[in-house]
Every structure is written in structure tokens, then in C-alpha cells.
Amino acid sequence: MLLLLLILGIPLSIWLHRPWRLQLVSRPLMGYLARAMPPLSATEQEAIDAGSVWWEGQLFGGQPDWRQLMDLPKPSLSEEEQAFLTHQVDELLSRLAALPGNPNQVDLPDEIWRYLAQEGFFALIIPKAYGGREFSHYANSQIVARIAAANLSAAVTVMVPNSLGPAELLLHYGTQAQQDYWLPRLARGEEIPCFALTGPEAGSDAGAIPDLGVVTRGQWQGNEVIGIRLNWNKRYITLAPRASVIGLAFKLNDPDHLLGEQEEYGISCALIPANLPGVQIGDRHLPMGQRFLNGPIRGEDVFIPLESLIGGIEWAGKGWRMLVECLSAGRGISLPALGTACGQLACRTSSAYAFVRQQFGQPIGRFEGVQESLARIAGLSYQMDAARQLTTTALDLGARPGVATAIAKYHITESARRCLLDAMDIHAGRAIMLGRSNYLAYHYMGIPIAITVEGANILTRSLMIYGQGAVRCHPFLRQEMACLQQAEGLAEFDGLLRQHVSRFARHLLLTLVSGLTLGRLDSAPSKGYPAGYYRQLTRMSRALALTSDLVMLLLGGRLKRRELLTARLGDWLSQLYLASATLKRFADEGSAEQDRLLLDYAMQHSLQQIGLAVVGVCANLPWPWLGWLLKRWIFPFGNGYAGPRDRLIAQLAQALLIPDGLRQRLLTLHHCPQQEQDPVGRVELAFMQLYAVAPLHERLQQAQKQGQLPTKVPMAKLIEPALALGLLSAAEAAALQEAERLRYLALQVDSFAASDLERGAWPGG
């Protein structure tokens, strides 16, 4: 006992006595961390400082306040926004559906461009004072999603002017004169904008931008003024071939000190009319064969006045901060909307096709292998829409959560890719034959575009989500890092360290208690279903806080280079966010009994992914003994997160084979015209008609078993004999014949004459 008291008492005495703690703990630790922490580049520091911390901060901190989450307003549309969806968006979709399909048509028709401009599709985020629609972020997301479900190219064309295109930058940073001049012109569609950031030598590493602007004197509108002479080479620029005004990111230098003592200002942003001498624009890229405009853009010795800098000279050199803060429009609104739309398209068409397509005498949707894919499509679609709604709620409340929007962008676009892959598997040969009848292939080919833009998904997962999240969301880390840069920061560092250690000790104890009790003592906002899910998320949130403190302390600056480890930690945080968004949606929609299958699948999937992340982190710590101990501290009885059970998969898949109910509640975004001429409408009509006559099918199958009708004969061949035997009435026979006609049409694919293929004259999509 005396030995134990000495072992525990000496460190405790040092810790509790502040002068001893300062000299023996805080000062050495501060020195170690100062040496271990790598210096942050200017772009990294600006990325960390940009935006705000929202709900993801509570999840990272280990103390999520579920009541606060549930009290957030449910996203909704105003009457004006709903009317726009009902009228303008539906009219646009009708016009798009009527277009002749031809992949050689490299742009949307002029009539579509005129309609988009006249009806304010390019002005969704511009205030009414400037002639815009001034819609909410949620409405913007709804509009993009509805369009994307039918036509990706049109959706991308609408997305760009409503994000960095550059209305968003003007609204946040533009001078009054810039706003007064450009915003009305953009709102009326008189100006078509693009934003040029990525170049051949610089993509995710924005600090490597070689494009240069030099402050100098030059001629502008007949006068000699101080301005900027620009040279740039950009690529992958959406809308560039048609753009009349270019938003440009470049490095600004002032070698002659015309602006002041500073020589290198760093990344800056400017607005440049496309008709200036030296601007080269008009060539096309062809991104995955999609119709939306995309191409390279170059400038040689282009001169602009200083007034062209977005925000004026005061914002020179602050372009990267501007871009990072405004990327939320693409990451949090447009791309999640596009991904969610792809998920719902996959869900609608796959569930319908799985009922229409029959093999071995029954719909393929009754085979367990197909059911697994169907259930995954539905569960992920439900979760994608939930995360999309929660993220737009944050933006509409005025938050700029860089971590949450990165999570939404990465996981929703990746889930969309998974859904489309499953849909392709279910449709098999029906999905790989190009032509107007193919409603999946062009979305399948187009989804990688969303995965590569606004930050490539690989880097978003391995660097951004946790790398930025750890610094932004941790309650003490940013302040501690600031202390390391100050010679007189020891006292402040000591105070932060004391709070940090207290937090670590609390999480250490509570994580073990949660593991031993399987989370049953953790908090939940209500009793009964689904309280168990809240408790498991609280348990895993606390475990993440504990693990983060451990790895950041032991690895220090080396953690920045352990990208696979930070990717798994990012997955852990991401799944907490996605799962909490799913619970929020379930509560917002009245905790409907019929949505339980969707909630169960999404939650069990997220917990499974968290479990895999925990195991992966623990298995790859530099100290195997610590990984072994940490895993058993978090999961004393082993990882019990096994994912959706087979019974749940079967129940969810079977629910999708019913036109109404769960399926109808899930497919809120996808526009489906009930017309045979429309490929999606055709398979939907066949599904509804076949479901209506399903009892008649069963009657004829029973007659086959009893020997009244021949076996191994197509259903269409049984109708006349069944009518003659009195097994069907005339009306029933007519209904069966119509169902069989629609079924046959829904299964067809396009074929073409060789001569047409040789000259490229074939319908595409």
C-alpha cells in the first residue's frame, strides 16, 4: 500500500502543485510539442481559420447535446420556393425530356439557356434587391436535386452560377460598386460566369498556383492607371466556353511597391471580362461525355484595374480564405444535392425493375442477392437525404461549417457512386446498352465528376475531414498550438493543459464504463425507440474524443503524414455526423413507423463503419500494445457492430417492391413523368401495372400447379387459355395483357444500324 501511495502520490503532487507542474510538466511538454509540430503553410492556416464549427464539434468533443440537435428547425420551403419547384423546375424538366438525344450535341440548346436565364435559375442566391430569387440554401439544394435526377448536365449548368460562379464571392466580399454592377447582370442572365482555380500544375495544392498577377501601370479605358497584368493557364473550368465574365484565382506580386512595402501578397481573386485582349477561351473538355460546358481558359498579358480585385485592394492576398469559406456552396449544397438525386434515381428505377424483371418464374427482387443491393440503395438514399438536409440547415442558420460540408460532399457523392453501382448490377445488361432507353448509364458515367471537383474525394477523406476537424473541433488544440508560437505562452499553455488532461481523464473513465455497460447508461433525448441508437453514438463520440487525444499526443506532427490513420479517424467522425443526421430526419418526419426499416438500415450501416474505423485505427497505431489495449478499452466484449442483418435487408427490399408506403416516402426528389415515352416513366408504369395484377399472376400460377394451364410458358401465352377456361374475366385478361405489354417495353434496350454508328448519328441521352 505504501509503495502504491508513493507511485500515485508523487505524480499527483507534482500535478496539483502549480509551480512544480509548470517546471516539470508544462515547460518540457511545450518544448516537445513545439519541436514535434510541423509549421503550417499559409494555405493550411487559412483553411483551418476559415468557416465555423457546428454540430460536428460536439461529436468530436465527445459530448453531443441531442436535445439541441432535435430542436433545430426542420428544413422547409417558402410558398415562393415551392411554386418555383412546381412550375419553373417542372417546366424545365419537361423541356429537357423533349430534347432529341444526341451525344454530338455538345451543349444544351439555346432555348434551354434562354429559359434558365429568364426564369432566374442563375440567380437563386442573389438578393431580390439585385433582381435575384434570394432563395434559401435548402431551396437551392432542392432545385438542383430535382434537376440532377433527370439531367446532370442541366443541374451542373444551374449549380455553377449559384456557387463560386462568382456570385457567392461577390455577396460575401465584393465592394458595393462591384455588387451594384455585377449582381443585377448576373441575375438577369446577361452575364454567364465561370470561376477559374484549377490548372495543369495546381489542383488540391492551391499554394502551388503558378498563375501570376503583377501590379503595374497600364492603359484602361483610355487612361493610365495602376492595375494588374495577368498571365494564367487554367483547365477543367465549368461554363468557361460560354462565359462572359471570369472569376480568377492567382498569385499577386507588387515588385515595384506601387501599393506599399509588401511585395508578395499571395492568392487573390478578381473578376475579368472575357472579351479583354489576351483572354483565350472557347475550347471544350468533354467530362465523361456530359453536355455541360467545360474547358480550358488562358490569359496572356491581360491588364485589369485594381478595382477588379474582388473586395478591392483590402482583400488582396486573402483569396484562399475567401475560396475556402465559400466552398460550402459546392460542398454543402450542390454536390450533396446531385449525389442524393442519383441515389433516388437508382432507388426508383432499381426497385421498379426488380419487380418487372422476372427470372425462374418470379421477380428478381425476391432473390436475396438482389435484395442486398436494393436495401443498400434505399438505406443509403435515406441517409444521404438526411445529411443533405442537416447540412443545408446549418448554412441557412448562418453557420459555415467547413468540416460538416466536407463530410457531406465526400460521403454523399461516394454513397451515390455505390448506389449507382448497385443499380447497374441489378439491371445487368439492361444498364450497359447506351441509348435513350438507358436511364442509368449517363448518371453512372457522370458521378465521378462530382467525386473529383471541390476537392478530390481521396484528399477530402485522408486530409481534410479529420485534419481540419481535429484542429477546428477540439476545444483546446487551436489555443494550445497558438501558445507554442509565443515565447511567453507557458502560463496560458499550462491552464489549457490542465483542462485538457481533466477532459482526457473523464473520457478515459466514461469510455470504459460505456463499453462495460454496452452504452445503456449513456444519454438519449427520449425513451423507447430509437433511444438505443442515440446511446451508441454518444458512446462512440466519447471514444473518438479519447482516441484523438491519444494519437495527437503520441504522434504529434507525424499524424499529419499518417494519412491512412487520419482517414479512418475521419470516417469515424463522418459516420457520427451521418448517423445523427439520420436520427434528426426521422424525428423531423414524425418518427413514422413505416420509416423504421430505413432508419434501422442506415444506423446499423453507420455503426458498422464506425466499428471498422475503430478496429483499423487500433490495428495501425505505431505501438501494437497500445492499439490492443485501446480496442479492448472501447470494446471490452468485442466489436458488436455487425451491420444490417439479413432479416432487415429482406424486409426493406420487400417494402421497396410495393409502389406506395415506404418507397413513396423515400422518393421525394425524383421527378417521374407517368409517360411511356419517358424511359423512367415506362418502367414505373410497368411496375405499377404489374403490381396491380399480381393477384392474377398468382391465380394463373396456381392453375399451372394444378395442371389446368401449361407450365414453362410465358405469362402472355397463358392469358387466352385462362380466359377460355373462365379463370379470368375479360377485364382481368385485358389488365394482364396491358401489364405484359408494359413489362416487355420496359425491358427493351436500343439498337442501331451499323451505318448510323459509323457516322455518329445515334440517340444518346
C-alpha positions, 0 to 999 in steps of 0.5 A, a space after each residue: 500500500 505504501 509503495 502504491 501511495 508513493 507511485 500515485 502520490 508523487 505524480 499527483 503532487 507534482 500535478 496539483 502543485 502549480 509551480 512544480 507542474 509548470 517546471 516539470 510538466 508544462 515547460 518540457 511538454 511545450 518544448 516537445 510539442 513545439 519541436 514535434 509540430 510541423 509549421 503550417 503553410 499559409 494555405 493550411 492556416 487559412 483553411 483551418 481559420 476559415 468557416 465555423 464549427 457546428 454540430 460536428 464539434 460536439 461529436 468530436 468533443 465527445 459530448 453531443 447535446 441531442 436535445 439541441 440537435 432535435 430542436 433545430 428547425 426542420 428544413 422547409 420551403 417558402 410558398 415562393 420556393 415551392 411554386 418555383 419547384 412546381 412550375 419553373 423546375 417542372 417546366 424545365 424538366 419537361 423541356 429537357 425530356 423533349 430534347 432529341 438525344 444526341 451525344 454530338 450535341 455538345 451543349 444544351 440548346 439555346 432555348 434551354 439557356 434562354 429559359 434558365 436565364 429568364 426564369 432566374 435559375 442563375 440567380 437563386 442566391 442573389 438578393 431580390 434587391 439585385 433582381 435575384 430569387 434570394 432563395 434559401 440554401 435548402 431551396 437551392 439544394 432542392 432545385 438542383 436535386 430535382 434537376 440532377 435526377 433527370 439531367 446532370 448536365 442541366 443541374 451542373 449548368 444551374 449549380 455553377 452560377 449559384 456557387 463560386 460562379 462568382 456570385 457567392 464571392 461577390 455577396 460575401 466580399 465584393 465592394 458595393 460598386 462591384 455588387 451594384 454592377 455585377 449582381 443585377 447582370 448576373 441575375 438577369 442572365 446577361 452575364 454567364 460566369 465561370 470561376 477559374 482555380 484549377 490548372 495543369 500544375 495546381 489542383 488540391 495544392 492551391 499554394 502551388 498556383 503558378 498563375 501570376 498577377 503583377 501590379 503595374 501601370 497600364 492603359 484602361 479605358 483610355 487612361 493610365 492607371 495602376 492595375 494588374 497584368 495577368 498571365 494564367 493557364 487554367 483547365 477543367 473550368 465549368 461554363 468557361 466556353 460560354 462565359 462572359 465574365 471570369 472569376 480568377 484565382 492567382 498569385 499577386 506580386 507588387 515588385 515595384 511597391 506601387 501599393 506599399 512595402 509588401 511585395 508578395 501578397 499571395 492568392 487573390 481573386 478578381 473578376 475579368 471580362 472575357 472579351 479583354 485582349 489576351 483572354 483565350 477561351 472557347 475550347 471544350 473538355 468533354 467530362 465523361 461525355 456530359 453536355 455541360 460546358 467545360 474547358 480550358 481558359 488562358 490569359 496572356 498579358 491581360 491588364 485589369 484595374 485594381 478595382 477588379 480585385 474582388 473586395 478591392 485592394 483590402 482583400 488582396 492576398 486573402 483569396 484562399 480564405 475567401 475560396 475556402 469559406 465559400 466552398 460550402 456552396 459546392 460542398 454543402 449544397 450542390 454536390 450533396 444535392 446531385 449525389 442524393 438525386 442519383 441515389 433516388 434515381 437508382 432507388 426508383 428505377 432499381 426497385 421498379 425493375 426488380 419487380 418487372 424483371 422476372 427470372 425462374 418464374 418470379 421477380 428478381 427482387 425476391 432473390 436475396 442477392 438482389 435484395 442486398 443491393 436494393 436495401 443498400 440503395 434505399 438505406 443509403 438514399 435515406 441517409 444521404 437525404 438526411 445529411 443533405 438536409 442537416 447540412 443545408 440547415 446549418 448554412 441557412 442558420 448562418 453557420 459555415 461549417 467547413 468540416 460538416 460540408 466536407 463530410 457531406 460532399 465526400 460521403 454523399 457523392 461516394 454513397 451515390 457512386 455505390 448506389 449507382 453501382 448497385 443499380 447497374 448490377 441489378 439491371 445487368 445488361 439492361 444498364 450497359 446498352 447506351 441509348 435513350 432507353 438507358 436511364 442509368 448509364 449517363 448518371 453512372 458515367 457522370 458521378 465521378 465528376 462530382 467525386 473529383 471537383 471541390 476537392 478530390 474525394 481521396 484528399 477530402 477523406 485522408 486530409 481534410 475531414 479529420 485534419 481540419 476537424 481535429 484542429 477546428 473541433 477540439 476545444 483546446 488544440 487551436 489555443 494550445 498550438 497558438 501558445 507554442 508560437 509565443 515565447 511567453 505562452 507557458 502560463 496560458 499553455 499550462 491552464 489549457 493543459 490542465 483542462 485538457 488532461 481533466 477532459 482526457 481523464 473523464 473520457 478515459 473513465 466514461 469510455 470504459 464504463 460505456 463499453 462495460 455497460 454496452 452504452 445503456 447508461 449513456 444519454 438519449 433525448 427520449 425513451 423507447 425507440 430509437 433511444 438505443 441508437 442515440 446511446 451508441 453514438 454518444 458512446 462512440 463520440 466519447 471514444 473518438 474524443 479519447 482516441 484523438 487525444 491519444 494519437 495527437 499526443 503520441 504522434 504529434 506532427 507525424 499524424 499529419 503524414 499518417 494519412 491512412 490513420 487520419 482517414 479512418 479517424 475521419 470516417 469515424 467522425 463522418 459516420 457520427 455526423 451521418 448517423 445523427 443526421 439520420 436520427 434528426 430526419 426521422 424525428 423531423 418526419 414524425 418518427 413514422 413507423 413505416 420509416 423504421 426499416 430505413 432508419 434501422 438500415 442506415 444506423 446499423 450501416 453507420 455503426 458498422 463503419 464506425 466499428 471498422 474505423 475503430 478496429 483499423 485505427 487500433 490495428 495501425 497505431 505505431 505501438 501494437 500494445 497500445 492499439 490492443 489495449 485501446 480496442 479492448 478499452 472501447 470494446 471490452 466484449 468485442 466489436 458488436 457492430 455487425 451491420 444490417 442483418 439479413 432479416 432487415 435487408 429482406 424486409 426493406 427490399 420487400 417494402 421497396 417492391 410495393 409502389 406506395 408506403 415506404 418507397 413513396 416516402 423515400 422518393 421525394 426528389 425524383 421527378 417521374 413523368 407517368 409517360 411511356 415515352 419517358 424511359 423512367 416513366 415506362 418502367 414505373 408504369 410497368 411496375 405499377 401495372 404489374 403490381 396491380 395484377 399480381 393477384 392474377 399472376 398468382 391465380 394463373 400460377 396456381 392453375 399451372 400447379 394444378 395442371 389446368 394451364 401449361 407450365 414453362 410458358 410465358 405469362 402472355 401465352 397463358 392469358 387466352 387459355 385462362 380466359 377460355 377456361 373462365 379463370 379470368 374475366 375479360 377485364 382481368 385478361 385485358 389488365 394482364 395483357 396491358 401489364 405484359 405489354 408494359 413489362 416487355 417495353 420496359 425491358 427493351 434496350 436500343 439498337 442501331 444500324 451499323 451505318 448510323 454508328 459509323 457516322 455518329 448519328 445515334 440517340 444518346 441521352 
